[in-house]
Structure formats: structure tokens, C-alpha cells
Amino acid sequence: MSSSELTVWHQVVIAEVQNLIEPANSYYAPDLSVLRKVLDRIFAKKETPETLVIVDALSECHGPDAAVFLEHLGHLSKSPKVRLIVFSRRDT
């Protein structure tokens, strides 16, 4: 990836993450399908840079979307360019 392509990719990531900040700060937490779609948009390009994804508080994921989200993280972690670190306060 060229330097300019990398800059554009970072801008996309920042914009996508900023869209999640407001709902996360309110009393209403978005369902995990929203986060899954954001990850899909971030990694939609054929060529992505090596990336570290950190997921915190996985043990707080509940509901029907939790299993689907975990499966999605499993698929994401199989990419040779993605390193995935997951934190959980209990076995999940």
C-alpha cells in the first residue's frame, strides 16, 4: 500500500470509529451488528495494511448477536494481515 493509500485507509477507519463514539457514550448501546458492519467496511478493500484489532470487554457482549459477532471475529483473525487481541473478564 502506498503512503497516500494508507492515509486514506486511516481516514476511513477514523471516520467509521467516530460514528460509534456517540452511541457508546449514551445510555443506549448499539447492537453488535453495527460494530460488525463497521469492521466489514474497514476491511472491505482488497489490500489492507497489517492491522491490530483490540476488542475489550468481550464478556459484556450479550444477546443473540454475541455468537455471530464472535464468529465474525474468528473469520477476521484468519487474515494474515490482521492481529486480533481480545480481552474478557470471564471465559466467553
Steps between C-alpha positions, in 0.01 A plus 500: 500500500637839408528777755204689354285183493593433861401854597161459333450164672577655840252781432230242421576312823486820707170607342344158561613489863377855563154385391504252789608747768173689545278192551760351735489811718121493531288269711406309187768260383486404132463133426803304388381488141591871477858429605514199265394721208763758590770234500373377163525850353848554644631174358301508173801599291692225327823645627515590868805578709609281787258589775461438871139475618443516877162394638445583865224385736393208284336350808250787492367392159156349547204412289449316176761706315782395736556157341486647149747772602740242649483297180569816300807575714618143436479553124674837530784347700577254218625780279880497489501879530276524807613442855214470743525550876188431705454591866228340709438510871378139496513201267285569193 
